[in-house]
Amino acid sequence: MNIQTKEKIAKIYELVKRGSTDGEKQAAEIALNKLLKKFNLTDEFLATIHLTQYEFKYATQLDQDLFIQLYIYFFKDKEFNISKSTLGRKSLFVNLEYLDYILFSTAYEYFKKHMNAEFRKFCLPLIAKCRTTKTKNKRRAELQKTFFSQYVMKSKIYHENQIEKIDLSKLSDKQYNDRKRLSEIEGGKYHTQVTTGLYLE
């Protein structure tokens, strides 16, 4: 079944649900049943026909973590349906309604750009102090976790049940100093508009 056929079925399905007259709804239902029978489609297919699979690029683990966090933040009551590319490229795929796609893609691109700028500003100077690739990678991994949690909090893109209290007395001096330094990062800011996506500041 091609995209045009899927779109045709989706439009007829909308008429079944929202037709302006009983006659229009009845005619749409007859047409819909014919198409379902022709293509051997189920009710489960109809339940997801309004969804389209979208592809999002990521470059780093931070980008990937941000993608997942934003999905949880915006769609906490929806099924988690993110998948990764198996073709060697750094892509994430998710099924979304069009308006949700506008909301999510705008937020992801905005926060990704802003987050990476903050990471370069606060973390790269600390990583650069390491002499070898091995120690740089280790330092990056140490900083990423603390940085990401601070960025999510500062950007207010979390739910209350995601907050974990940390006993500062159990942190090493290095961990404490990292946390203190990274508490100075700036979070992203945005205004949402339900119908058309986001307005950015």
C-alpha positions as CSV (number, residue, x, y, z in Angstrom):
1,M,0.0,0.0,0.0
2,N,1.5,3.4,-1.0
3,I,1.3,6.7,0.8
4,Q,-1.5,8.0,-1.4
5,T,-3.7,5.1,-0.5
6,K,-2.9,5.5,3.2
7,E,-3.8,9.2,3.0
8,K,-7.1,8.3,1.2
9,I,-8.1,5.8,3.9
10,A,-7.2,8.4,6.6
11,K,-9.4,11.0,5.1
12,I,-12.3,8.6,4.7
13,Y,-11.8,7.5,8.3
14,E,-12.1,11.1,9.4
15,L,-15.4,11.4,7.6
16,V,-16.7,8.3,9.3
17,K,-15.9,10.0,12.7
18,R,-16.7,13.6,11.9
19,G,-19.0,13.7,8.8
20,S,-21.4,16.6,8.8
21,T,-24.4,14.5,8.1
22,D,-25.5,10.9,8.8
23,G,-25.6,10.3,5.0
24,E,-22.0,11.4,4.6
25,K,-20.9,9.3,7.5
26,Q,-22.7,6.2,6.2
27,A,-21.3,6.6,2.7
28,A,-17.8,7.1,4.2
29,E,-18.2,3.9,6.3
30,I,-19.2,1.9,3.2
31,A,-16.1,3.2,1.3
32,L,-13.9,2.6,4.3
33,N,-15.0,-1.0,4.7
34,K,-14.3,-1.7,1.0
35,L,-10.8,-0.4,1.3
36,L,-10.1,-2.3,4.6
37,K,-11.3,-5.5,2.9
38,K,-9.3,-4.8,-0.3
39,F,-6.0,-4.3,1.6
40,N,-6.8,-6.8,4.4
41,L,-6.4,-4.1,7.1
42,T,-7.5,-4.4,10.7
43,D,-8.9,-2.0,13.4
44,E,-5.4,-1.8,14.8
45,F,-4.2,-0.3,11.6
46,L,-7.0,2.3,11.8
47,A,-6.0,3.2,15.3
48,T,-2.5,4.3,14.1
49,I,-3.3,5.6,10.6
50,H,-3.1,9.2,11.8
51,L,0.6,8.6,12.8
52,T,3.6,9.2,10.6
53,Q,7.1,7.9,11.2
54,Y,9.6,10.8,11.5
55,E,13.4,10.6,11.5
56,F,15.5,12.7,13.8
57,K,19.3,13.0,13.6
58,Y,21.6,12.9,16.6
59,A,25.4,13.3,17.0
60,T,26.2,12.4,20.6
61,Q,24.9,10.6,23.6
62,L,23.7,13.9,25.0
63,D,21.6,14.5,21.9
64,Q,20.1,11.0,22.3
65,D,19.4,11.6,26.0
66,L,17.7,14.9,25.2
67,F,15.5,13.3,22.6
68,I,14.3,10.7,25.0
69,Q,13.8,13.2,27.8
70,L,11.7,15.5,25.6
71,Y,9.6,12.7,24.4
72,I,8.9,11.7,28.0
73,Y,8.2,15.4,28.9
74,F,5.8,16.1,26.1
75,F,4.2,12.6,25.7
76,K,4.3,11.0,29.1
77,D,0.9,9.3,28.6
78,K,1.7,7.9,25.2
79,E,3.3,4.7,24.3
80,F,7.1,4.9,24.1
81,N,7.8,4.0,20.5
82,I,11.3,5.3,19.7
83,S,13.6,3.2,17.6
84,K,17.2,3.6,16.4
85,S,18.5,3.2,12.9
86,T,20.0,-0.2,12.1
87,L,21.8,1.1,9.0
88,G,24.8,2.6,10.7
89,R,23.6,6.2,10.6
90,K,22.8,8.1,13.8
91,S,19.0,8.4,13.5
92,L,16.1,8.0,15.8
93,F,12.6,7.2,14.5
94,V,9.3,7.9,16.2
95,N,5.6,7.8,15.2
96,L,3.8,11.1,15.8
97,E,0.7,13.0,14.7
98,Y,1.6,16.0,12.6
99,L,1.0,18.7,15.3
100,D,2.9,16.7,17.8
101,Y,5.7,16.5,15.3
102,I,5.8,20.3,14.9
103,L,5.9,20.7,18.7
104,F,8.5,18.0,19.2
105,S,10.9,18.8,16.3
106,T,11.0,22.5,17.2
107,A,11.7,21.8,20.8
108,Y,14.4,19.1,20.0
109,E,16.3,21.4,17.5
110,Y,16.1,24.4,19.8
111,F,17.2,22.5,23.0
112,K,19.9,20.5,21.1
113,K,21.6,23.6,19.8
114,H,21.3,25.4,23.2
115,M,22.4,22.4,25.2
116,N,25.5,21.7,23.1
117,A,26.5,25.3,23.3
118,E,26.3,25.1,27.2
119,F,28.3,21.9,27.1
120,R,31.0,23.4,25.1
121,K,31.2,26.4,27.4
122,F,31.3,24.6,30.7
123,C,32.6,21.1,30.0
124,L,35.0,21.2,27.1
125,P,37.6,23.3,29.1
126,L,37.6,20.7,31.8
127,I,37.9,17.8,29.3
128,A,40.7,19.7,27.5
129,K,42.8,19.5,30.7
130,C,43.2,15.7,30.2
131,R,46.2,14.6,28.3
132,T,45.2,11.3,26.6
133,T,42.2,10.3,24.6
134,K,41.4,7.7,27.2
135,T,41.3,10.1,30.1
136,K,39.4,12.7,27.9
137,N,36.7,10.1,27.2
138,K,36.5,9.1,30.8
139,R,36.2,12.8,31.9
140,R,33.6,13.5,29.2
141,A,31.5,10.5,30.5
142,E,31.8,11.8,34.1
143,L,30.7,15.3,33.2
144,Q,27.9,14.4,30.8
145,K,25.7,12.7,33.4
146,T,25.9,15.7,35.8
147,F,25.6,18.2,33.0
148,F,22.5,16.6,31.5
149,S,20.7,16.4,34.8
150,Q,21.5,20.0,35.6
151,Y,20.4,21.1,32.1
152,V,17.1,19.3,32.3
153,M,16.4,20.9,35.7
154,K,17.3,24.4,34.5
155,S,15.3,24.0,31.4
156,K,12.2,22.7,33.3
157,I,11.7,19.8,30.9
158,Y,11.0,17.1,33.5
159,H,8.2,15.7,35.6
160,E,8.2,15.7,39.4
161,N,8.4,11.9,39.6
162,Q,11.8,12.1,37.8
163,I,13.5,14.1,40.5
164,E,16.1,12.2,42.5
165,K,17.5,13.7,45.7
166,I,21.3,13.5,45.9
167,D,23.1,13.3,49.3
168,L,25.9,15.8,48.7
169,S,27.9,14.5,51.7
170,K,28.4,11.2,49.8
171,L,30.0,12.9,46.8
172,S,33.8,13.0,46.3
173,D,35.5,16.4,46.2
174,K,35.8,16.1,42.4
175,Q,32.1,15.2,42.0
176,Y,31.1,18.1,44.3
177,N,33.2,20.6,42.4
178,D,31.8,19.4,39.1
179,R,28.3,19.8,40.4
180,K,29.0,23.3,41.7
181,R,30.5,24.4,38.5
182,L,27.8,23.0,36.3
183,S,25.1,24.5,38.5
184,E,26.0,27.8,36.7
185,I,24.7,26.6,33.3
186,E,21.7,28.2,31.7
187,G,18.7,26.2,30.8
188,G,16.7,26.6,27.6
189,K,13.5,28.8,27.5
190,Y,10.5,28.4,25.3
191,H,6.8,29.1,25.1
192,T,4.4,26.4,23.9
193,Q,1.4,27.0,21.7
194,V,-0.7,23.9,21.4
195,T,-2.0,24.3,17.8
196,T,1.2,25.3,16.0
197,G,4.1,24.2,18.1
198,L,6.6,26.5,19.9
199,Y,7.5,30.1,20.2
200,L,11.1,30.4,21.2
201,E,12.7,33.1,23.3
